[in-house]
Every structure is written in C-alpha cells, then in structure tokens.
C-alpha cells in the first residue's frame, strides 16, 4: 500500500514555511525551507533536517494535525493532500 503524502503547494517550493503541529500532548512549530526542516521547537528537534514528505507521513501515522501558515493572509490552513 502506497503511503499518502501531504505536499506543499507547488508555488511555495523553495519558500520558507511555518507549520503548526497539533498532537494530543503538545502543539509546536517547525519551519521548512526548500522542503527540509530548518528550525524546530525543542520537542520536535529530532525532525531537524527531515524532508516534508517523510515528516508529513510521520505526523499522519501518529494522528497529528498539520497546519501551514499562509504568508499572504496570515491564516492557518491544512496542507494540500
């Protein structure tokens, strides 16, 4: 069975994106640049350097919700499926 990924929108590749991770026991932020994690909250430090596809699948398997901050509207939205 092929794992589903949550791709970032095509037009945002190469742009820095702040992602909010909501888990049952924490809420934290992680910054992706060129589809790699470049900055994280302390609880997500283990994910530093990971790729977007791997990280989004990991979160999905653990039942964590991901929200991406839209830089224009400053609103949180779900990543594209």
Backbone torsions as a table, in degrees:
resi	resn	phi	psi	omega
1	UNK	NA	130.3	-178.1
2	UNK	-81.3	132.4	179.2
3	UNK	-74.7	140.7	176.6
4	UNK	-84.5	140.8	175.2
5	UNK	-112.5	163.3	-180.0
6	UNK	-113.6	83.1	-173.8
7	UNK	-69.7	148.8	171.3
8	UNK	-74.3	151.6	178.8
9	UNK	-55.9	143.3	-177.1
10	UNK	-54.0	-42.4	-174.6
11	UNK	-72.3	-8.2	-177.6
12	UNK	-103.2	0.4	-179.9
13	UNK	-62.7	135.1	-177.9
14	UNK	88.1	-5.1	179.6
15	UNK	-103.5	145.4	177.9
16	UNK	-70.2	132.6	-179.4
17	UNK	-130.5	132.3	174.0
18	UNK	-92.3	128.0	-179.5
19	UNK	-118.7	131.7	177.1
20	UNK	-96.0	128.5	179.2
21	UNK	-109.9	120.2	179.0
22	UNK	-112.2	113.4	177.9
23	UNK	-118.2	166.1	180.0
24	UNK	-59.9	-29.2	-174.5
25	UNK	-112.5	2.7	176.5
26	UNK	-164.8	162.1	168.3
27	UNK	-130.8	128.4	-175.6
28	UNK	-148.0	167.1	179.0
29	UNK	-114.8	152.1	176.0
30	UNK	-143.8	137.5	-178.3
31	UNK	-107.1	128.2	176.9
32	UNK	-110.0	135.3	174.5
33	UNK	-134.4	127.4	-174.9
34	UNK	52.5	41.3	174.3
35	UNK	66.5	18.6	175.9
36	UNK	-124.5	142.1	177.5
37	UNK	-71.8	120.3	-177.0
38	UNK	-113.7	-15.8	179.2
39	UNK	-153.0	138.1	-177.7
40	UNK	-141.1	159.8	168.2
41	UNK	-69.2	156.2	-178.1
42	UNK	-53.1	-37.7	-177.3
43	UNK	-69.7	-17.7	178.6
44	UNK	-108.4	14.5	-176.1
45	UNK	-55.7	-30.3	179.6
46	UNK	-61.5	-21.3	-177.1
47	UNK	-90.6	-2.7	-179.1
48	UNK	-57.7	127.4	-179.2
49	UNK	90.2	-7.9	-179.7
50	UNK	-75.3	157.6	178.3
51	UNK	-84.8	158.5	-179.2
52	UNK	-60.7	-45.1	-177.4
53	UNK	-60.2	-47.4	-179.7
54	UNK	-63.3	-47.0	-176.4
55	UNK	-64.3	-43.0	-179.1
56	UNK	-66.1	-37.4	175.8
57	UNK	-65.5	-41.8	178.5
58	UNK	-58.9	-46.5	-179.7
59	UNK	-64.0	-41.0	179.6
60	UNK	-62.3	-44.5	179.2
61	UNK	-61.5	-32.1	-178.5
62	UNK	-91.7	0.4	178.1
63	UNK	76.0	22.9	179.1
64	UNK	-89.9	143.5	-180.0
65	UNK	-94.4	137.8	177.1
66	UNK	-113.3	136.2	174.2
67	UNK	-131.4	137.6	-179.7
68	UNK	-107.8	133.9	177.6
69	UNK	-79.9	120.6	177.2
70	UNK	-77.1	120.5	-175.2
71	UNK	-67.8	-24.0	-178.9
72	UNK	-83.1	-49.4	-176.8
73	UNK	-89.8	-12.9	-176.4
74	UNK	59.2	30.8	178.0
75	UNK	-111.4	146.7	175.3
76	UNK	-81.3	140.0	176.7
77	UNK	-143.2	159.7	177.7
78	UNK	-76.7	143.3	176.6
79	UNK	-64.7	158.1	178.1
80	UNK	-66.6	145.1	177.7
81	UNK	-91.8	NA	NA
